[in-house]
């Protein structure tokens, strides 16, 4: 029997990866790795397709071993193709659900880091210093982990270094500096709302350039999420006519940079793992900050042990872990869905501030949090129509 499907080569891991539904068909695996598969593998000349010649399974109805072409998810010459397709679709649904779990976990950790960051700012830590520490610490933390755990995660192609530089500087670094610049000129509430216009930009880009279908459920989820986010941050208390135009511009810029690193980062997941992607992006972003704020300037300020403990928390649980989870979510579902789900962050931040900082929450803010949750649930219950098995 000959089975054909598309394949992706991950040079960092020196492995070929297959769609999850394909592995499910072969041996019930839930992951994408083709490790453990039995049979004679043959790659096409451009490594875009892979053929598996195996006697592992034949047609259960007629027992034939004629060719089966799984190109683009279609099944030919297989009497039980509907059953196989149904099982594959169910597996893809589970993978999509896992993507939501990753995105929700990332947004939750980002939100919980908010009160810690506010404590640091209230104790004299600048936004530049915090950003500098979090990206530098993330880089060295991941490098150390790779050296102990999986060294192959450090392996990247030299020709891909410009990609990581762009992601780290134009993506991760710029989204943070633009956001903090917006906060310095306008109130926090409109700054957060402007940054979370990113899901709108991502959905528009995906619809226009990636031909992604904008379903009513996805549009409704986006509307609920953005409206809920606006209420959660208390946007109704903002006098828009008195907002600094430069601050508004920085806020919109942060949304654009947020959209950029989401879409650009997702393209890098075709070659590298989420951890490798974030590790090198953090490294290049850190280089930028140390050029802007040299070591002699940074270490001229003496921070207390408690401040360094806050730095450590932000670096691990407010940066490294959530960003890796965010990219893992991007690896499992559409960027528009991941970005909409990330609007949960200000809701978690508001709840955390209520319990740990003593800030008050109004009825409208609670309503905003409920709207965000409804939007995410609606999004999850309506999977993408662009299912490879349909």
Secondary structure, 3 states (H helix, E strand, C coil): CEEEEECEEECCCCEEECCHHHHHHHHCCCCCECCCCCCEEEECCCCCEEEEECCCCCCCCCCCCCCEECHHHCCCCCCCHHHHHHHHHHHHHHHHHHHHHHHHHHHHHHHHHHHHHHHHHHCCCCHHHHHHHHHHHHHHHHHHHHHHCCHHHHCCCHHHHHHHHHHHHHHHHHHHHHHHHHHHHCCHHHHHHHHCCHHHHHHHHHHHHCCCCCCHHHHHHHHHHHHHHHHHCCHHHCCHHHCCHHHHHHHHHHHHHHHHHHHHHHHHCCCCCHHHHHHHHHHHHHHHHHHHCCHHHHCCCCCCHHHHHHHHHHHHHHHHHHHHHHHHHHCCCCHHHHHHHCCHHHHHHHHHHHHHHCCCCCHHHHHHHHHHHHHHHHHHCCCCCCCCCC
